[in-house]
Amino acid sequence: MTRLSVNINKIATIRNARGGNMPDVEKAARDCEVFGAEGITVHPRPDERHIRYSDVRAIRPGVKTEFNIEGNPIPSFVDLVLEVVPDQVTLVPDAHDAITSNQGWDTIANMDFLKETCAIFKEKGIRTSIFIDPDPAMAEGAAACGCDRVELYTAAYAEIYPEDPEKAIAPYLETAIKVRELGLGLNAGHDLSLLNLGYFIKNIPWTDEVSIGHAIICDALYMGLEATIKAYLSQIKKNSLHL
């Protein structure tokens, strides 16, 4: 069944807005696991506007499920990942000034760089995932880079879904089928929510993991964090029952 990894960046954003240590990011990571999350995701950026490099180091020992670090593999990020040794690293082509992730890798144009980067992490025993747009050619390029998984960038799916679910899922299903044929694992993330998650899982039930942060924290403002995580887990379970 698809695993739910909770991205806790937004919890750090709230803390950083005021200073101090409220909310406590380390405690939030532990609590998410207690509430049922099957993984914790962090995305440190060079300006440390949400998760800081020091947070990553502090959180790592307390994660009992799966720890996923995502980000642009600039030298400081590579050094951090090799120091912390998460279960998974997700390579994302973020510009330094990006508000949030806004595209997947061109795995063909960047193949030499991605091959080298994947080899560095795999030598350390870290599962490596490459963030891609829904394009079978990009999946083929990712496989040639030597990664273990790809993560589908689901922003376009979330945008189109309310008006036309079938149109929204079509390129993702095509790419997911190619990913499975290539023997890669499949993750998905960005703008997935209680509105659209179930349909995605129902149509692509071999998705290994979804990483969700912003929507979970928004829902938690009204529902509470524990109830929200359980609601997302319920969506995954309910839409996986046809397997």
C-alpha positions as a printed NumPy array, in Angstrom:
array([[  0.   ,   0.   ,   0.   ],
       [  1.143,   3.55 ,  -0.676],
       [  3.036,   5.079,   2.227],
       [  2.371,   8.583,   3.544],
       [  5.42 ,  10.732,   4.215],
       [  4.618,  14.006,   5.954],
       [  6.65 ,  17.014,   4.869],
       [  7.183,  19.18 ,   7.966],
       [  8.658,  22.246,   6.253],
       [  5.59 ,  24.385,   6.959],
       [  5.873,  23.676,  10.682],
       [  9.378,  25.141,  10.534],
       [  8.049,  28.123,   8.568],
       [  5.669,  28.961,  11.418],
       [  8.472,  28.668,  13.948],
       [ 10.819,  30.85 ,  11.935],
       [  8.194,  33.575,  11.529],
       [  8.357,  34.297,  15.251],
       [ 11.74 ,  32.962,  16.336],
       [ 12.29 ,  30.684,  19.28 ],
       [ 11.241,  27.053,  19.183],
       [  7.454,  27.082,  18.911],
       [  6.262,  24.936,  17.319],
       [  8.976,  22.399,  18.104],
       [  9.954,  20.826,  14.782],
       [ 11.64 ,  17.786,  16.33 ],
       [  8.563,  17.024,  18.416],
       [  6.315,  17.542,  15.404],
       [  8.274,  14.925,  13.458],
       [  7.947,  12.433,  16.298],
       [  4.256,  13.195,  16.736],
       [  3.527,  12.72 ,  13.029],
       [  4.917,   9.211,  13.318],
       [  2.896,   8.513,  16.464],
       [ -0.223,   9.69 ,  14.603],
       [  0.444,   7.188,  11.819],
       [  2.771,   8.841,   9.287],
       [  4.967,   6.272,   7.595],
       [  7.753,   8.706,   6.812],
       [  9.054,  12.21 ,   7.453],
       [ 10.176,  14.485,   4.617],
       [ 12.255,  17.649,   4.905],
       [ 13.389,  20.004,   2.17 ],
       [ 16.207,  22.259,   3.399],
       [ 17.028,  25.195,   1.17 ],
       [ 20.216,  27.271,   1.253],
       [ 18.46 ,  30.312,   2.762],
       [ 16.987,  28.103,   5.533],
       [ 13.669,  29.934,   5.381],
       [ 11.921,  26.866,   6.775],
       [ 13.805,  23.644,   7.592],
       [ 17.379,  24.446,   8.58 ],
       [ 20.388,  22.231,   8.097],
       [ 20.631,  22.055,  11.894],
       [ 17.014,  20.803,  12.001],
       [ 17.881,  17.96 ,   9.657],
       [ 20.706,  16.867,  11.933],
       [ 18.506,  17.121,  15.018],
       [ 15.502,  15.322,  13.525],
       [ 17.378,  12.357,  12.065],
       [ 17.975,  10.344,  15.273],
       [ 14.312,  10.513,  16.276],
       [ 12.788,   9.272,  13.012],
       [ 11.729,   5.65 ,  13.399],
       [  9.92 ,   5.166,  10.073],
       [ 11.579,   6.569,   6.933],
       [ 13.529,   9.798,   6.628],
       [ 13.46 ,  11.496,   3.213],
       [ 15.57 ,  14.562,   2.477],
       [ 14.761,  16.411,  -0.725],
       [ 16.48 ,  19.303,  -2.392],
       [ 18.799,  20.582,  -5.079],
       [ 22.085,  18.643,  -4.84 ],
       [ 24.382,  21.634,  -4.478],
       [ 27.637,  20.823,  -2.612],
       [ 26.348,  21.834,   0.836],
       [ 23.222,  19.683,   0.363],
       [ 25.277,  16.694,  -0.767],
       [ 27.53 ,  17.051,   2.277],
       [ 24.509,  17.24 ,   4.599],
       [ 22.908,  14.123,   3.128],
       [ 26.146,  12.154,   3.354],
       [ 26.526,  13.239,   6.975],
       [ 22.97 ,  12.453,   8.053],
       [ 22.422,   9.345,   5.863],
       [ 18.632,   9.363,   5.398],
       [ 16.708,   6.391,   4.07 ],
       [ 15.981,   8.301,   0.869],
       [ 17.223,  11.399,  -0.915],
       [ 15.034,  13.087,  -3.524],
       [ 16.823,  15.254,  -6.066],
       [ 14.839,  18.395,  -6.932],
       [ 16.042,  21.084,  -9.386],
       [ 15.101,  24.069,  -7.229],
       [ 16.426,  27.474,  -8.105],
       [ 17.875,  29.195,  -5.036],
       [ 15.048,  31.75 ,  -5.028],
       [ 12.151,  29.375,  -5.79 ],
       [  9.187,  29.817,  -3.452],
       [  8.436,  26.128,  -3.837],
       [  9.362,  23.33 ,  -6.223],
       [  8.128,  24.283,  -9.677],
       [  9.497,  21.743, -12.155],
       [ 11.053,  18.342, -12.545],
       [ 14.497,  17.527, -13.888],
       [ 15.3  ,  17.339, -17.549],
       [ 16.952,  13.989, -16.999],
       [ 18.377,  13.885, -20.512],
       [ 20.033,  17.308, -20.533],
       [ 21.342,  16.783, -16.98 ],
       [ 22.179,  13.093, -17.271],
       [ 25.902,  13.315, -16.563],
       [ 25.34 ,  15.378, -13.419],
       [ 22.509,  13.173, -12.173],
       [ 24.465,   9.98 , -12.839],
       [ 27.363,  11.275, -10.789],
       [ 25.081,  12.447,  -7.978],
       [ 23.114,   9.202,  -7.811],
       [ 26.355,   7.22 ,  -7.655],
       [ 27.598,   9.29 ,  -4.701],
       [ 24.449,   8.628,  -2.664],
       [ 24.046,   4.995,  -3.653],
       [ 27.62 ,   4.29 ,  -2.594],
       [ 26.504,   5.396,   0.872],
       [ 23.498,   3.043,   0.725],
       [ 20.91 ,   5.829,   0.345],
       [ 17.893,   5.183,  -1.879],
       [ 17.867,   7.857,  -4.573],
       [ 14.78 ,   9.378,  -6.206],
       [ 14.677,  11.931,  -9.033],
       [ 11.875,  14.516,  -9.228],
       [ 10.372,  14.545, -12.74 ],
       [  7.475,  15.988, -14.699],
       [  4.881,  13.508, -16.059],
       [  6.766,  12.565, -19.214],
       [  7.789,   8.972, -20.075],
       [ 10.98 ,  10.268, -21.713],
       [ 12.027,  11.85 , -18.419],
       [ 11.382,   8.538, -16.663],
       [ 13.6  ,   6.761, -19.174],
       [ 16.287,   9.377, -18.619],
       [ 16.027,   8.94 , -14.859],
       [ 16.468,   5.184, -15.175],
       [ 19.61 ,   5.789, -17.23 ],
       [ 20.928,   7.981, -14.401],
       [ 20.917,   5.016, -12.041],
       [ 18.272,   6.154,  -9.564],
       [ 16.053,   3.784,  -7.571],
       [ 12.81 ,   5.756,  -7.868],
       [ 11.272,   8.797,  -9.473],
       [  8.903,  11.252,  -7.837],
       [  6.19 ,  12.624, -10.094],
       [  5.689,  16.379,  -9.729],
       [  1.915,  16.533,  -9.251],
       [  1.228,  20.288,  -9.395],
       [ -0.353,  20.065, -12.862],
       [ -2.51 ,  17.147, -11.738],
       [ -3.793,  19.127,  -8.747],
       [ -4.517,  22.179, -10.905],
       [ -6.52 ,  20.344, -13.569],
       [ -8.232,  17.786, -11.311],
       [-11.22 ,  19.895, -10.13 ],
       [-12.342,  20.535, -13.714],
       [-11.357,  17.296, -15.45 ],
       [ -9.992,  14.395, -13.369],
       [ -9.467,  12.115, -16.365],
       [ -7.451,  14.731, -18.212],
       [ -5.498,  15.481, -15.053],
       [ -4.445,  11.89 , -14.414],
       [ -3.738,  10.865, -18.029],
       [ -0.067,  11.963, -18.372],
       [  0.693,  10.703, -14.87 ],
       [ -0.772,   7.288, -15.595],
       [  1.177,   7.049, -18.853],
       [  4.409,   7.973, -17.085],
       [  3.69 ,   5.703, -14.118],
       [  3.229,   2.747, -16.453],
       [  6.598,   3.528, -18.043],
       [  8.207,   3.826, -14.602],
       [  6.887,   0.382, -13.672],
       [  8.141,  -1.084, -16.964],
       [ 11.576,   0.367, -16.219],
       [ 11.654,  -1.372, -12.847],
       [ 11.825,   1.85 , -10.834],
       [  9.928,   2.699,  -7.676],
       [  7.316,   5.445,  -7.865],
       [  6.735,   8.392,  -5.541],
       [  4.497,  11.427,  -6.013],
       [  4.205,  14.836,  -4.446],
       [  3.257,  18.512,  -4.657],
       [ -0.226,  19.91 ,  -4.062],
       [ -1.736,  16.526,  -3.282],
       [ -4.632,  16.949,  -0.864],
       [ -7.716,  15.256,   0.555],
       [ -9.54 ,  16.481,  -2.551],
       [ -7.363,  14.755,  -5.131],
       [ -5.248,  12.115,  -3.367],
       [ -7.788,   9.288,  -3.517],
       [ -8.298,   9.529,  -7.273],
       [ -4.55 ,   9.51 ,  -7.853],
       [ -4.02 ,   6.386,  -5.73 ],
       [ -7.034,   4.618,  -7.24 ],
       [ -5.66 ,   5.114, -10.752],
       [ -1.984,   4.522,  -9.93 ],
       [ -2.135,   2.039,  -7.027],
       [  1.504,   0.993,  -7.431],
       [  2.605,   4.392,  -6.112],
       [  5.121,   3.564,  -3.376],
       [  4.959,   6.835,  -1.475],
       [  3.3  ,  10.242,  -1.449],
       [  4.976,  13.205,   0.21 ],
       [  2.497,  15.81 ,   1.448],
       [  3.148,  18.881,   3.557],
       [  1.336,  22.11 ,   2.741],
       [ -2.154,  20.606,   2.511],
       [ -1.697,  18.573,   5.679],
       [ -0.705,  21.622,   7.704],
       [ -3.584,  23.665,   6.225],
       [ -6.088,  20.929,   7.093],
       [ -4.559,  20.551,  10.542],
       [ -5.478,  24.162,  11.369],
       [ -9.118,  23.038,  11.374],
       [ -8.966,  19.3  ,  12.063],
       [ -5.896,  18.952,  14.257],
       [ -2.697,  17.217,  13.17 ],
       [ -3.588,  13.728,  14.383],
       [ -7.046,  13.706,  12.778],
       [ -5.605,  15.112,   9.554],
       [ -2.917,  12.461,   9.212],
       [ -5.487,   9.758,   9.912],
       [ -7.785,  11.263,   7.249],
       [ -5.008,  11.08 ,   4.637],
       [ -4.18 ,   7.509,   5.626],
       [ -7.852,   6.649,   5.309],
       [ -7.972,   8.09 ,   1.786],
       [ -4.999,   5.962,   0.793],
       [ -6.442,   2.804,   2.327],
       [ -9.93 ,   3.313,   0.909],
       [ -8.684,   3.858,  -2.61 ],
       [ -6.287,   0.908,  -2.46 ],
       [ -8.986,  -1.63 ,  -1.549],
       [ -9.629,  -2.592,  -5.17 ],
       [ -6.139,  -4.073,  -5.438]])
